[in-house]
């Protein structure tokens, strides 16, 4: 039997504007969750950050209801994650634990009381060995990483075993198949074409043996990023899985983890965006913190300073603001490839000014001019670096 | 025999963000020697404007001798301490009610710490003038103010020598730009030479005359080292033997019989009613292009333009806030905001962004203080749009300062390279080094382009 897991990762940052959220709900979340809810007999995995649950709770309760119902019926497996989508390896350990706790409690409160995941989806599949031991100590059994970095280290991509590091299962996402969806790097017009190609490919790779393959990607790919993957495509894909159920089955990650033999293996650091050049440069998280990117350097120096100020103060409201302020998108928009248009600076500024607002609040409470002075200095260096790049792009 | 009355108005000021090291230095070089001079010379008579911001720093940094010395000088009539804006803002560019508040804060401090309860003169920081200020001063009970004479003649206004202009009972003195600048810039001018020149001037006159010198107090000892000795002390010694030149307070001029009062007529066909808008740094060219306060708000200066956009945005947002709410938590937030509003708009931050002066760190200090004010305003009013508007201005400011920094750096390097062409030995040693700096700057720019 061939097992395939689809992991849909859906997330919006806490600063997302309502109009954009409504558009994504209409184009993607509503049809996707509805089709999943209707797909009895199939199994999927969903990672939804508490950040999005919070945003959907009041204006779009139907989305959460679809997820809840699909989870209750055993269609959907839910994963644990960081509430506000921080890059786990880039924030302090205690912040990782805090984000996981907030996600757990928040999703139990607003999504489903039955929210008790066995596995953790690290935002952007950012993985390091330290994270594995930390997640294990928090009681989780497995996590997910990308298989794109294995080849560099001469590690074979498994299909009939599950790799473990520090006694934590590290399930590996197929970079190839996931990105064919995400980048629209294929010629599938109908859902069944994908299923048939996938099945043929798995048979070729695995022969007659049991094996598995994990496709993990942004849920927004379906209908929002890629309009061709509409609900019609999803219906066709789900029907094709049902049609070929004697040869290929959709499965939860927990099922794969328990079904296949576990083998200890070193898993290299990286994310689902790490490429060969990043590994060569030892710049594993270059989309969010590249040591070659002066804007990233300043963003993180500023973020670390604000975090330190806020946690020292230990004010409940301010701590809550800080939790939200760690979201990854602000760093993502500053990366080499995304900051390629002057207007993209606005997304970087959203995060930066949000952090500055928090620092200002902390200063009002403490009155410590030294602390805010250091922050203001870093902040103006950051804004100057962003403006410098923005003007270069404008004059290009 | 006609007499020349000379009055000195010394403006003592440091911004509230000034650090202790600078305060130590200026105290040692200027404030302390000045105060000793005031109290030790029998014929010392000076009009002093002391900004709250500086007085508070002197108190905070325990400059007790200066504080006590000033008190003593006030008590014995060696100085008259006049009023000004507490934190040295540019009055004509401030909302009217804030001008009044700045003066009221100044009055409170002068009364509490120096025992000054009279309201004789009012000194607008940087001598920035606009007709709209006169009714405010009058309403607050002042007898006189002072403006610079630099752009009077190009507006057809005669600079008086024997008379004192009055507008509705408030006297408007004129500062002698000529003599103030000669003293300010004349590093080698001695006190006795100054008195000799004053004596020569009065010999040509049939009537009593007066000259008012108004300059930064820090000129004496800090800007010009030991100038309090070579100019002020020397002048006081010479004056003690002079029959035709007499030192007096500015307020004394109102009571000198030889100096008459004239009502200033309203002007017709001008942009002003009584006197043109100006400062003690406004030159005729500045005035003609509409730059009435050129060191603090100059046209075509992108830093000034954005800095004032930020300032105006904050004032607009605060125009309807009631700061008198009692009791609750909001009250402490409002108090903090009120304090920031008082302190955030001091003149120096604009000054260091002018075409003639450049110090980005001093500008940043002002911007940071303004942004703290903006964040607190937005937070108390729950006004996200205000925050967004301020943030946009902030990014433009950072870019404008960055550009100016690059220009200044390039200009300095070009000057150095040009200078080298006339000094061949030095050239051999230093040229490779300077070229490598230029290459590094070019490389930095190129790398930024490549990064895009």
Contacts between the chains, C-beta under 8 A, distances in Angstrom:
chain1	res1	chain2	res2	distance
A	336	B	451	6.9
A	340	B	452	7.0
A	349	B	391	6.8
A	349	B	395	6.9
A	353	B	387	7.5
A	353	B	391	5.0
A	356	B	371	8.0
A	356	B	375	7.6
A	357	B	375	6.2
A	357	B	379	7.8
A	357	B	387	7.1
A	360	B	371	7.8
A	360	B	372	6.3
A	360	B	375	3.8
A	360	B	376	7.1
A	360	B	379	7.5
A	361	B	375	7.8
A	361	B	379	6.8
A	363	B	372	7.0
A	364	B	333	7.1
A	364	B	336	6.4
A	364	B	376	6.2
A	364	B	379	7.6
A	372	B	368	7.9
A	372	B	372	7.3
A	373	B	368	7.4
A	376	B	364	7.5
A	376	B	368	4.5
A	376	B	371	7.6
A	377	B	364	7.7
A	380	B	364	6.2
A	380	B	367	7.7
A	380	B	398	5.6
A	383	B	394	6.8
A	383	B	395	5.6
A	383	B	398	4.4
A	384	B	398	4.7
A	384	B	399	7.2
A	384	B	401	7.6
A	384	B	402	4.8
A	386	B	395	7.5
A	387	B	395	5.8
A	387	B	398	5.5
A	387	B	399	4.0
A	387	B	402	6.6
A	388	B	399	7.7
A	388	B	402	6.4
A	388	B	448	6.0
A	389	B	448	6.5
A	389	B	451	6.8
A	389	B	452	6.6
A	391	B	399	6.6
A	392	B	448	5.2
A	392	B	449	5.6
A	392	B	451	7.8
A	392	B	452	5.1
A	393	B	452	5.1
A	396	B	449	7.6
A	396	B	452	5.8
